[in-house]
Amino acid sequence: MTTNKDFKRLVRARMGKTGEAYTAARAHILTKSRTTSKPAAAPASLDYAALAGMSDQTLKEKTGCNWERWVHMLDYHGAEDMRHGEIATLVRQKYRIDSWWSQMVTVGYERIKRRRALGQRLDGSYEASKSKTYAVPVTTMFDAWAESRRRKQWLNEASVTLRTAIRPKSIRIGWRDGTIVAVWFTPKGADKTAVAIAHTKLTSKVDADRMKQYWSERLDALGAWLSRTPRGRRGRGAVKREAAAIV
């Protein structure tokens, strides 16, 4: 702030230059000071949802918090200096968020912090994620993925291999190009199941965008197939035989 002595010096300098009286010179300098002193512009707020690749509404519905709140909480715990797995464990254990959504929060946080691009993993590879909820029991949904005969009815892909199957929670499928598809099944009551897909080890954002569109179409095909298929007619033998054949 300008001191009183400095201000008087400015007034006298103007008086000497313009011949104005003290009062007139003082009024001129005060007016000029008010018009040229503008408040500093507030920093532009970050669009967390755009950086994370997921809306605040969806995140809040699934986890109870929006992106700004998650960033604040994770920053408080020092997540900026943590590895991916450490952040995911923090979210899962501290805030009791299930495995899928703890991963989504972690990935979104890393994108917001510019630690990875949209769709990019920390190792430089990319992944395509997609999820959808269906009005079928979790065991019916698991069987639609885990049993090759059923899977071929809607997936229509050759040269895919069931790598692991944990009934009725998750499976991992080896894709024909060496990439991996991880699928999680979450029951939403007795007759509703959420399916979440992460197609990993993709080499570029172009591949990730292409596979995201592909999985959107395949999940629609799965829904159409389920609507035509009697529910519950299933034995566990086929899945066990297929899993047993995994090398």
Backbone as a ProteinNet text record, in pm:
[ID]
protein_1_A
[PRIMARY]
MTTNKDFKRLVRARMGKTGEAYTAARAHILTKSRTTSKPAAAPASLDYAALAGMSDQTLKEKTGCNWERWVHMLDYHGAEDMRHGEIATLVRQKYRIDSWWSQMVTVGYERIKRRRALGQRLDGSYEASKSKTYAVPVTTMFDAWAESRRRKQWLNEASVTLRTAIRPKSIRIGWRDGTIVAVWFTPKGADKTAVAIAHTKLTSKVDADRMKQYWSERLDALGAWLSRTPRGRRGRGAVKREAAAIV
[TERTIARY]
85.6	0	88.8	49.3	124.7	111.7	223.5	218.1	167.1	128.3	79.6	186.8	314.2	424.1	443.1	434.8	449.1	335.6	216.9	102.5	118.5	161.5	181.6	288.6	390.5	496.4	440.2	351.1	287.7	202.4	130.1	44.4	129.9	239	323.4	390.4	427.7	489.4	391.5	263.6	163.3	140	139.8	121.2	230.4	358.3	468.1	460.1	403.3	394.7	278.8	163.7	41.8	4.3	61	22.7	-108.7	-164.6	-291.7	-273.4	-385.4	-385.6	-375.2	-336.2	-317.6	-444.1	-557.5	-684.6	-716.5	-696.3	-725.5	-630.3	-500	-402	-430.3	-466.9	-499.4	-620.1	-724.6	-846.1	-815.4	-732.2	-697.6	-624.6	-528.4	-450.5	-538.8	-628.1	-719.3	-808.7	-861.3	-948.1	-872.4	-751.1	-669.7	-636.7	-610.7	-577.5	-694.9	-816.8	-935.4	-964.9	-941.7	-975.2	-871.4	-748.1	-641.8	-618.1	-665.7	-644.9	-762.5	-744.6	-850.1	-820.6	-923.7	-899.8	-842.8	-757.6	-696.9	-805.7	-796.2	-895	-885	-1000.2	-1000.8	-951.1	-873.6	-823.8	-938.5	-927.3	-1032.5	-1041.9	-1165.2	-1183.5	-1166.9	-1111.3	-1089.6	-1220.9	-1240.2	-1355.6	-1313.9	-1329.6	-1283.1	-1348.6	-1478.7	-1550.7	-1496.7	-1466.6	-1413.7	-1274.9	-1191.4	-1057.2	-1063.5	-1154.8	-1164.9	-1232.2	-1316.2	-1385.8	-1513.1	-1570	-1693.6	-1767.3	-1898.4	-1976.8	-1979.8	-1996.6	-2012.6	-2136.2	-2244	-2369.1	-2351.8	-2287	-2265.5	-2177.5	-2067.8	-1976.1	-2043.7	-2121.9	-2187.4	-2291	-2361.4	-2459.3	-2392.7	-2271.8	-2205.1	-2115.9	-2061.9	-1965.1	-2003.8	-2104.9	-2147.5	-2079.3	-1978	-1903.8	-1881.2	-1871.5	-1836.6	-1684.1	-1634.8	-1490.7	-1416.4	-1473.4	-1404.5	-1384.2	-1484.7	-1474.6	-1370.9	-1369.6	-1271	-1129.3	-1109.5	-975.3	-932.4	-1023.2	-990.6	-951.9	-1030.4	-1003.3	-872.9	-849.1	-727.7	-603.4	-615.1	-503.6	-470.1	-572.7	-553.3	-470.5	-492.4	-419.4	-285.6	-247.1	-119	-116.5	-232.1	-240.3	-156.8	-123.8	-41.4	93.2	140.2	270.5	257.7	136.1	113.7	113.4	141.3	125.5	-22.1	-53.3	-192.4	-257.2	-189.7	-246.5	-269	-182	-197.9	-320.3	-342.6	-461.1	-588.5	-591.3	-709.5	-739	-634.1	-652.1	-706.7	-655.4	-705.6	-854.1	-893.3	-1034	-1121	-1074.5	-1152.9	-1166.1	-1055.9	-1057.1	-1105	-1056.5	-1092.5	-1236.7	-1281.2	-1414.4	-1513.6	-1469.6	-1558.5	-1626.7	-1545.7	-1593.3	-1552.4	-1641.3	-1608.2	-1494.7	-1441.2	-1317.9	-1329.5	-1441.1	-1457.3	-1455.3	-1535.4	-1546.1	-1424.9	-1355.8	-1229.8	-1127.4	-1129.4	-1042.2	-1083.7	-1213.2	-1261.2	-1225	-1239.2	-1200.9	-1051.1	-972.1	-826.5	-783	-838.1	-803.1	-844.3	-965.7	-1010.1	-920.9	-881	-791.2	-657.6	-604.2	-476.9	-489.3	-603.6	-625.2	-633	-703	-714.3	-578	-492.3	-358.2	-258.9	-308.3	-225.6	-122.1	-151.1	-59.4	-86.2	-197.9	-228.5	-331.2	-328.8	-427.8	-558.3	-664.7	-793.5	-781.1	-812.2	-803	-665.6	-566.2	-429.7	-398.6	-325.5	-279.1	-140.8	-97.3	31.7	149.6	132	241.6	247.6	160.9	160.3	59.7	6.9	-95.7	-231.2	-331.1	-464.2	-565.9	-679.8	-787.5	-921.3	-1015.1	-1151.9	-1242.9	-1320.9	-1409.6	-1555.2	-1637.6	-1780.6	-1857.7	-1977.3	-2059.6	-2206.7	-2282.6	-2426.1	-2495.6	-2620.6	-2698.5	-2810.4	-2830.7	-2929.9	-3024.8	-3146.6	-3248.4	-3242.1	-3127.8	-3110.4	-3029.7	-3041.8	-2960.9	-2812.6	-2728.2	-2584.7	-2530.8	-2588.4	-2539.2	-2571.1	-2687	-2721.9	-2625.2	-2593.1	-2499.9	-2359.9	-2315.9	-2183.7	-2174.4	-2278.2	-2277.2	-2275.3	-2340.6	-2342.7	-2202.7	-2114.6	-1976.2	-1882.5	-1901.9	-1802.8	-1814.5	-1932.4	-1949.8	-1934.8	-1840.7	-1807.8	-1927.5	-2008.2	-2122.5	-2219.9	-2244.3	-2334	-2267.3	-2143.3	-2071.5	-2069.8	-2054.8	-2047.7	-2180	-2289.6	-2419.7	-2432.9	-2359.3	-2373	-2240.2	-2128.3	-1998.4	-1948.6	-1970.4	-1939.3	-1794.2	-1702	-1559.6	-1486.4	-1399.3	-1317.4	-1186	-1119.2	-985.7	-982.4	-1081.2	-1074.7	-1064.6	-996	-968.7	-1007.3	-1084.4	-1116.5	-992.4	-937.6	-814.3	-843	-933.2	-973	-1121.9	-1183.8	-1326.4	-1350.3	-1400.8	-1435	-1585.3	-1656.3	-1802.2	-1855.5	-1955.1	-2006.6	-1956.4	-1828.6	-1778.7	-1707.4	-1620.5	-1539.7	-1483	-1442.6	-1368.3	-1262.9	-1162.3	-1063.3	-1054.5	-1060.5	-1058.8	-936.2	-862.4	-751.8	-803.8	-777.6	-826	-729.6	-775.7	-698.3	-569	-562.9	-443.7	-350.1	-375.9	-290.5	-337.5	-441.4	-495.8	-583.9	-619.5	-694.5	-826	-932.3	-1062.5	-1097.7	-1109.2	-1150.3	-1296.5	-1375.1	-1518.7	-1556.7	-1629.8	-1679.1	-1831.4	-1888.3	-2033.3	-2076.1	-2168.4	-2215.2	-2365.7	-2414.5	-2559.6	-2623.6	-2736.5	-2815.2	-2951.7	-2952.9	-3074.6	-3077.9	-3190.8	-3200.7	-3205.1	-3258.8	-3282.9	-3225.7	-3115.2	-3051.8	-2900.7	-2823.9	-2678.2	-2611.3	-2509.8	-2427.6	-2302.4	-2271.5	-2151.6	-2056.1	-1931.4	-1829.9	-1712.2	-1671	-1564.8	-1446.1	-1325.8	-1204.1	-1121	-1112.4	-1031.8	-894.1	-794.6	-664.7	-556	-440.2	-319.6	-336.9	-429.4	-444.2	-329.8	-288.7	-165.4	-184	-307.5	-327.2	-467.4	-485.3	-617.5	-715.7	-667.1	-753.3	-809.4	-722.3	-768	-867.4	-839.6	-928.7	-1066.9	-1071.1	-1200.2	-1274.9	-1200.6	-1263.2	-1322.6	-1248.6	-1296.7	-1409.6	-1408.1	-1519.3	-1649.9	-1642.6	-1759.6	-1799.2	-1700.2	-1725.3	-1799.8	-1751.6	-1814.3	-1952.5	-1974.5	-2108.7	-2205.6	-2161.6	-2244.6	-2263.6	-2156.3	-2165.7	-2253.3	-2248.3	-2334.6	-2480.6	-2507.9	-2644.9	-2685.9	-2593.5	-2622.1	-2645.3	-2568.8	-2588.8	-2727.8	-2771.5	-2905.5	-3013.5	-2996.8	-3094.6	-3096.8	-2977.8	-2970.4	-3033.9	-3007.7	-3065.9	-3218.2	-3271.4	-3416.9	-3482.2	-3402	-3455.8	-3422.5	-3345.1	-3293.3	-3362.5	-3416.6	-3476.2	-3371.9	-3410.5	-3317.8	-3306.2	-3190.6	-3173.3	-3144.8	-3157.1	-3129.9	-2979.4	-2914.2	-2768.5	-2710.3	-2609.2	-2530.8	-2392.6	-2318.3	-2185.9	-2077.7	-2113.1	-2011.4	-1934.8	-2005.3	-1938.6	-1834.7	-1868.9	-1772.6	-1654.5	-1679.4	-1570.2	-1478.4	-1536.1	-1454.4	-1369.6	-1430.2	-1355.8	-1244.1	-1275	-1173.2	-1060.6	-1095.7	-993.9	-898.3	-944.2	-859.4	-761.5	-772.6	-682.4	-541.6	-446.6	-306.5	-240.9
-119.7	0	124.3	226.7	351.6	423.2	466.8	537.7	678.7	746.9	884	979.1	957.2	1041.1	1024	898.5	873.6	939.2	933.4	992.1	1143.7	1206.5	1351.6	1389.9	1304.9	1332.1	1329.3	1232.7	1224.1	1348.2	1393.9	1511.5	1634.5	1653.5	1771.2	1766.2	1642.8	1630.4	1672.7	1638	1678.1	1829.8	1883.7	2028.1	2103.6	2054.9	2120	2107.2	1999.1	1974.5	2047.1	2054.8	2108.9	2247	2285.7	2413.9	2407.9	2286.9	2272	2298.3	2333.3	2344.4	2205	2201.4	2072.2	1987.1	2048.9	1974	1913.7	1990.7	1940.4	1827.8	1844.9	1740.8	1612.4	1629.4	1512.5	1437.7	1507.8	1444.6	1369.7	1427.7	1363.7	1231.4	1231.8	1109.8	1002.9	1041.1	943.1	879.1	960.2	907.5	811.5	848.2	763.2	631.4	638.5	516.7	420.3	474.3	387	322	393.5	340	242.4	255.4	166.1	45.8	50.5	-62.8	-157.7	-264.5	-364.3	-486.8	-549.2	-671.1	-780.5	-862.3	-973.4	-1071.4	-1117.4	-1212.7	-1343.3	-1399.3	-1527.6	-1636	-1729.9	-1836.2	-1918.8	-1956.3	-2037.1	-2172.4	-2212	-2340	-2453.6	-2563.5	-2678.3	-2752.2	-2801.8	-2887	-3029.8	-3068.3	-3199.1	-3313.3	-3300.1	-3408.8	-3432.2	-3323	-3336.8	-3400.4	-3359.3	-3417	-3564.8	-3599.9	-3738.3	-3829.6	-3772	-3853.8	-3917.5	-3859.2	-3912.4	-3798	-3795.5	-3685.4	-3688.3	-3569.5	-3559.7	-3635.1	-3626.9	-3692.2	-3843.1	-3904.9	-4049.6	-4086.8	-4012.5	-4044.2	-4030.3	-3925.4	-3905.4	-4013	-4056.9	-4164.5	-4293.2	-4319.1	-4445.9	-4441	-4322.9	-4315.3	-4218.7	-4135.8	-4040.3	-3905.4	-3889.3	-3763.1	-3726.4	-3595.9	-3552.4	-3546.2	-3507.2	-3508.4	-3407.8	-3288.5	-3187.7	-3237.9	-3304.8	-3357.8	-3469.6	-3558.4	-3666.1	-3611.1	-3511.3	-3451.5	-3392.8	-3323.3	-3263.9	-3371.6	-3479.2	-3585	-3657.1	-3688.5	-3761.4	-3674.3	-3545.5	-3454.5	-3449.4	-3449.1	-3444.5	-3563.3	-3678.5	-3799.9	-3816.1	-3716.1	-3722.3	-3812	-3827.1	-3920	-3877.1	-3748.8	-3703.1	-3774	-3819.2	-3885.5	-4037.2	-4090.2	-4234	-4300.4	-4430.5	-4510.3	-4542.6	-4588.1	-4617.3	-4714.4	-4825.9	-4926.4	-4873.9	-4785.4	-4727.6	-4637	-4560.1	-4473.2	-4557.6	-4660.1	-4746.3	-4814.3	-4859.7	-4923.4	-4823.4	-4701.3	-4596.2	-4572.2	-4558.3	-4533.5	-4650.6	-4771.8	-4891	-4910.6	-4898	-4928.9	-4811.8	-4692.5	-4576.3	-4534.8	-4538.8	-4487.6	-4597.2	-4723.3	-4838.8	-4834.6	-4810.1	-4810.9	-4942.3	-5007.9	-5139	-5129.5	-5245.5	-5250.4	-5174.6	-5193.8	-5127.2	-4975.4	-4922.4	-4778	-4716.9	-4794.1	-4741.7	-4722.9	-4812.5	-4796.7	-4674.8	-4655.2	-4542.3	-4409	-4401.8	-4281.1	-4256.1	-4363.1	-4350	-4303.7	-4365.8	-4328.2	-4183.6	-4145.5	-4007.9	-3907.7	-3940.8	-3853.2	-3836.8	-3946.2	-3939.6	-3857	-3862.4	-3779.1	-3631.6	-3602.4	-3463.9	-3407.6	-3491.1	-3449	-3456.1	-3485.2	-3492	-3604.1	-3707.5	-3821.2	-3920.9	-3907.8	-3992.4	-3922.7	-3955.3	-3900.6	-3977.8	-3923	-3990.5	-4125.7	-4233.3	-4367.5	-4430.9	-4354.9	-4407.7	-4459.3	-4571.6	-4628.9	-4574.6	-4598.9	-4544.6	-4606.5	-4726.3	-4787.7	-4738.6	-4642.6	-4587.5	-4652.5	-4767.9	-4832.6	-4766.4	-4804.1	-4746	-4854.7	-4810.2	-4906.1	-4843.8	-4930.7	-4889.1	-4945.3	-4859.2	-4900.9	-4879.9	-4971.7	-4962.1	-5037.7	-4991.2	-5060.9	-5050.1	-5147.2	-5147.7	-5237.8	-5207.2	-5285.4	-5359.6	-5487.1	-5572.9	-5630.8	-5657.6	-5712.9	-5864.9	-5919.4	-6064.6	-6089.5	-6207.6	-6240.8	-6246.4	-6227.4	-6222.5	-6355.2	-6469.3	-6598.3	-6616.9	-6567.2	-6573.6	-6489.7	-6372.5	-6285.5	-6346.3	-6400.4	-6463	-6575.7	-6658.4	-6771.1	-6724.3	-6610.1	-6557.8	-6520.5	-6489.5	-6455.7	-6575.7	-6653.8	-6755.9	-6882.9	-6915.8	-7036.5	-7001.2	-7063	-7025.9	-7041.1	-7145.8	-7168.1	-7050.5	-7002.4	-6887.3	-6757.8	-6743.8	-6621.2	-6596.8	-6703.9	-6690.2	-6644.2	-6660.4	-6620.6	-6468.7	-6394.7	-6249.5	-6176.2	-6239	-6173.7	-6187.4	-6304.3	-6325.6	-6293.2	-6339	-6317	-6450	-6472.7	-6594.3	-6567.1	-6673.2	-6665.4	-6583.3	-6601.9	-6544	-6658.7	-6635.6	-6741.6	-6697	-6780.3	-6754.5	-6783.1	-6682.3	-6698	-6731.2	-6656.7	-6685.4	-6661	-6730.4	-6713	-6734.8	-6631.7	-6640.8	-6621.6	-6731.9	-6729.8	-6671.6	-6581.2	-6511.3	-6366.9	-6345.8	-6209.8	-6148.6	-6227	-6166.2	-6271.9	-6227.4	-6313	-6228	-6293.9	-6228.3	-6307.5	-6235.6	-6298.4	-6249.6	-6342.7	-6308.5	-6283.1	-6162.8	-6125.6	-6174.5	-6180.3	-6238.6	-6161.4	-6032.3	-5950.9	-5940.1	-6019.5	-6016.8	-5922.5	-5845.1	-5757.7	-5838.4	-5775.7	-5844.3	-5772	-5849.7	-5794.7	-5844	-5749.7	-5782.5	-5742.8	-5830.9	-5806.5	-5832.5	-5739	-5753.4	-5755.8	-5837.4	-5851.9	-5810.6	-5714.3	-5665.2	-5681.2	-5766.5	-5782.3	-5655.8	-5619.7	-5505	-5555.1	-5642.2	-5710.2	-5849.5	-5919.1	-6058.3	-6072.2	-5973.6	-5987.4	-5873	-5816.2	-5709.2	-5716.5	-5698.7	-5710.9	-5601	-5538.1	-5440.6	-5509.8	-5485.6	-5540.6	-5425.4	-5440.6	-5338	-5402.7	-5340.6	-5395.2	-5300.1	-5357.5	-5280.3	-5359.4	-5309	-5373.4	-5307	-5378.9	-5320.1	-5358.7	-5290.5	-5314.9	-5273.8	-5182.6	-5127.7	-5029.5	-5018.2	-4946.1	-4797.8	-4751	-4610.6	-4566.1	-4434.9	-4380	-4415.6	-4423.9	-4464.6	-4604.1	-4696.8	-4832.4	-4830.7	-4746.9	-4739.6	-4688.7	-4585.3	-4532.3	-4635.6	-4706.1	-4808.6	-4920.6	-4966.4	-5076	-5031.7	-4905.3	-4856.3	-4861.6	-4821.9	-4831.7	-4977.5	-5063.1	-5205.3	-5263	-5231.5	-5288.7	-5229.6	-5108	-5051.6	-5133.2	-5168.4	-5249.1	-5391	-5450.8	-5587.8	-5595.8	-5493.7	-5495	-5481.5	-5404.9	-5400	-5536.7	-5603.9	-5737.3	-5837.3	-5824.1	-5911	-5891.9	-5767.5	-5741.9	-5801.9	-5790	-5848.1	-5999.4	-6059.6	-6205.7	-6253.6	-6183.4	-6222.7	-6215.3	-6119.4	-6104.8	-6221.6	-6292.7	-6407.2	-6540.9	-6538.5	-6661.2	-6690.5	-6812	-6848.6	-6836.3	-6780.9	-6760.3	-6884.2	-6902	-7004.1	-7143.4	-7172.1	-7307.3	-7321.2	-7365.7	-7362.8	-7458.4	-7535.1	-7613.3	-7555.7	-7585.7	-7528.1	-7608.8	-7725.2	-7813.9	-7754.6	-7685.3	-7632.8	-7529.5	-7440.5	-7338.9	-7403.2	-7502.1	-7569.3	-7639.1	-7704	-7772.7	-7673.9	-7558.9	-7460.3	-7398.9	-7367.3	-7310.4	-7410.1	-7537.2	-7639.6	-7654.4	-7614.1	-7626.7	-7511.7	-7408.8	-7293.1	-7335.7	-7300.1	-7334.1	-7221.2
0	0	0	-73.5	-77.1	56.7	116.8	244.6	223.3	335.2	327.5	272.8	313.6	266	115	66.2	-77.1	-155.7	-99.3	-167.9	-179.9	-71.9	-76.4	-178.1	-189.9	-286.6	-429.1	-455.6	-587.2	-615.3	-510.8	-528.5	-559.6	-483.6	-507.1	-644.1	-689.2	-821.2	-928.9	-911.5	-1011	-1004.2	-883.7	-869.1	-944.5	-931	-998.8	-1148.5	-1194.1	-1338.2	-1403.3	-1333.1	-1394.8	-1342.6	-1228.1	-1169.1	-1095	-1074.2	-1003.3	-854.2	-790.4	-645.3	-584.6	-455.2	-388.6	-394.1	-368.4	-365.2	-501.8	-608.7	-743.8	-782.6	-750.8	-783.1	-705.6	-579.4	-496.2	-551.2	-589	-643	-772.5	-858.1	-985	-961.5	-867.5	-840.9	-777.8	-688.6	-627.7	-733.2	-824.9	-931	-1020.7	-1058.1	-1144.3	-1075.7	-945.2	-869.8	-868	-850.3	-844.3	-978.9	-1089.6	-1222.3	-1274.7	-1227.8	-1279.6	-1190.8	-1067.3	-975.9	-988	-1064.8	-1085.1	-1000.2	-946.5	-868.3	-956.6	-897.6	-972	-1015.2	-1136.8	-1187.9	-1111.3	-1075.8	-1006.2	-1100.9	-1049.8	-1137	-1192.3	-1317.8	-1380.4	-1310.7	-1277.6	-1210.3	-1310.8	-1262.8	-1348.8	-1370.4	-1489.9	-1519.2	-1487.5	-1362.2	-1316.6	-1392.9	-1416.8	-1483.9	-1624.7	-1696.9	-1833.1	-1830.8	-1735.9	-1725.5	-1687.3	-1597.6	-1550.4	-1651.4	-1739.2	-1837.2	-1783.9	-1678.1	-1619.7	-1551.6	-1562.4	-1507.5	-1356.1	-1297	-1151.4	-1105.4	-1184.1	-1145	-1131	-1232.3	-1226.7	-1108.9	-1091.4	-982.6	-846.7	-829.1	-700.2	-672.6	-776.7	-759.2	-712.3	-763.5	-734.6	-610.3	-578.4	-467.9	-357.2	-380.9	-279.3	-286.6	-372.8	-383.3	-529.4	-557.3	-692.5	-705.6	-824.5	-848.2	-760.9	-744.1	-662.5	-520.3	-466	-330.1	-322.5	-423	-423.3	-432.1	-517.9	-530.4	-396.7	-329.7	-200	-98.2	-92.5	5.6	-23.7	-150.6	-186.3	-170.4	-203.8	-178.4	-29.7	54.2	199.6	247.5	183.9	223	148.6	69.9	1.4	-120.2	-187	-299.9	-419.9	-428.5	-541.3	-545	-429.9	-422.4	-411.4	-429	-418.2	-554.8	-555.2	-675.8	-696.4	-818.9	-853.6	-753.1	-726.9	-636.7	-496.4	-450.8	-317.6	-310.3	-416.7	-418.6	-420.5	-504.5	-514.6	-381	-312.5	-181.5	-80.5	-83.5	5.4	-16.7	-142.3	-174.1	-129.4	-156	-122.9	28.5	100.8	243	329.4	299.3	381.4	360.1	234.5	202.4	164.4	175.2	153.2	15.9	-87	-224.6	-288.5	-363.3	-418.8	-521.3	-560	-639.1	-770.7	-842.6	-972	-956.5	-864	-849.6	-781.3	-699.1	-644.4	-756	-855.4	-972.1	-1054.6	-1073.4	-1150.7	-1084	-951.7	-879	-893.6	-881.2	-890.9	-1029.8	-1131.9	-1269.2	-1297	-1254.8	-1275.5	-1203.2	-1083.2	-1005.8	-1077.6	-1130.7	-1202.7	-1330.4	-1396.3	-1514.5	-1475.7	-1369.2	-1322.4	-1286.5	-1230	-1190.9	-1306.3	-1427.9	-1549.2	-1543	-1467.2	-1461.1	-1572.9	-1639.3	-1755.4	-1842.8	-1971.1	-2063.8	-2049.2	-2107.1	-2104.2	-2172.7	-2099.5	-2154.5	-2142.5	-2091	-2084.9	-1945.7	-1942.1	-1816.9	-1784	-1661.4	-1618.9	-1693.1	-1750.2	-1824.6	-1969.5	-2005.7	-2140.5	-2233.2	-2196.2	-2277.7	-2251.6	-2331.3	-2318.8	-2284.9	-2235.4	-2209.7	-2246.1	-2279.2	-2309.1	-2201.2	-2138.3	-2029.7	-2070	-2024.7	-2054.4	-1946.5	-1915.7	-1816.7	-1855.7	-1806.2	-1834.1	-1733.2	-1703.6	-1607.7	-1680.4	-1641.4	-1706	-1600.7	-1644.4	-1554.7	-1553.7	-1511.2	-1495.4	-1368.5	-1307.4	-1189.3	-1224.2	-1124.8	-1147.7	-1201.7	-1158.9	-1208.3	-1356.8	-1399.6	-1541.3	-1624.2	-1575.2	-1645.7	-1650.1	-1539.1	-1535.9	-1639	-1645.5	-1739	-1884.6	-1912.5	-2049	-2096.9	-2004	-2037.8	-2024.2	-1921.8	-1887.7	-1972	-2019.3	-2099.7	-2248.6	-2315.7	-2453.7	-2547.3	-2528.9	-2616.9	-2609.4	-2490.1	-2474.5	-2520	-2486.8	-2521.2	-2671.6	-2748.2	-2894	-2954.7	-2881.9	-2933.7	-2949	-2865.9	-2871.4	-2894.2	-2855.7	-2872.5	-3015.9	-3074.8	-3216.3	-3249	-3162.5	-3184.4	-3177.9	-3274.3	-3273	-3199.9	-3160.5	-3100.8	-2973	-2887.2	-2753.5	-2654.2	-2543	-2446.3	-2306.9	-2238.1	-2098.2	-2014.1	-1950.2	-1872.9	-1726.6	-1664.8	-1526.6	-1512.3	-1418.5	-1391.8	-1243.3	-1175.3	-1033.4	-1023.7	-1014.2	-1014.3	-884.5	-892.1	-1010	-1014.1	-975.9	-956.4	-1076.8	-1141.8	-1247.4	-1340.5	-1458.6	-1550.6	-1621	-1677.7	-1763.4	-1892.5	-2004.2	-2135.5	-2212	-2271.2	-2358.5	-2499.1	-2553	-2686.2	-2793	-2914.8	-3023.7	-3054.5	-3018.7	-3046.2	-2926	-2822.3	-2704.3	-2595.4	-2620.3	-2517.4	-2422.1	-2310.4	-2205.4	-2179.3	-2161.4	-2125.3	-1985.3	-1890.8	-1754.4	-1736.8	-1678	-1661.9	-1516.2	-1457.2	-1320.7	-1321.3	-1232.9	-1221.8	-1080.8	-1071.5	-942	-932.7	-841	-827.1	-773	-830.4	-785.9	-741.5	-642.8	-602.9	-664	-646.8	-691	-843.2	-912.7	-1056.9	-1139.4	-1095.1	-1171.2	-1149.3	-1258.2	-1251	-1332.2	-1273.1	-1344	-1396.3	-1523.6	-1587.3	-1616.8	-1576.4	-1602.7	-1674.7	-1785	-1870.9	-1874	-1869.3	-1895.2	-1996.2	-2117.9	-2222.2	-2218	-2168.7	-2136.7	-2237.1	-2221.6	-2302.7	-2449.4	-2475.4	-2610.5	-2637	-2761.4	-2791.6	-2822.1	-2844.5	-2879.2	-2840.7	-2837.8	-2809.5	-2920.6	-3043.6	-3155.6	-3130.1	-3086.4	-3053.9	-2938.7	-2837.6	-2722.2	-2763.2	-2845.3	-2892.2	-2976.4	-3060.1	-3145.1	-3060.4	-2959.2	-2876.3	-2782.6	-2743.9	-2661.6	-2741.6	-2868.3	-2954.6	-2976.4	-2995.4	-3013.9	-2893.1	-2772.5	-2652.9	-2629	-2670.2	-2661.2	-2746.8	-2866.6	-2956	-2903.4	-2849.4	-2798.4	-2673.5	-2588.4	-2470.5	-2509.8	-2615	-2667.5	-2722.3	-2791.9	-2845	-2732.6	-2623.8	-2507.7	-2449.9	-2438.4	-2386.2	-2474.5	-2606	-2698.2	-2687.4	-2675.5	-2663.8	-2533.5	-2424.6	-2295.7	-2299.1	-2371.6	-2378.6	-2452.3	-2533.4	-2607.1	-2540.6	-2433	-2372.6	-2240.5	-2222.7	-2093.5	-1983	-1871	-1761.8	-1674.2	-1618.5	-1515.8	-1565.1	-1696.2	-1745.9	-1765.5	-1659.9	-1662.6	-1560.3	-1600.4	-1506.1	-1499.8	-1393.9	-1377.5	-1446.4	-1495.7	-1551.3	-1667.5	-1758.6	-1877.3	-1841.4	-1747.6	-1706.3	-1636.7	-1552.3	-1483	-1581	-1685.1	-1782.5	-1860.3	-1897.8	-1973.7	-1889.3	-1762.1	-1673.7	-1648.4	-1639.1	-1614.5	-1729.8	-1849.6	-1967.8	-1983.7	-1896.2	-1904.1	-1867	-1949.7	-1923.6	-1847.9
[MASK]
+++++++++++++++++++++++++++++++++++++++++++++++++++++++++++++++++++++++++++++++++++++++++++++++++++++++++++++++++++++++++++++++++++++++++++++++++++++++++++++++++++++++++++++++++++++++++++++++++++++++++++++++++++++++++++++++++++++++++++++++++++++++

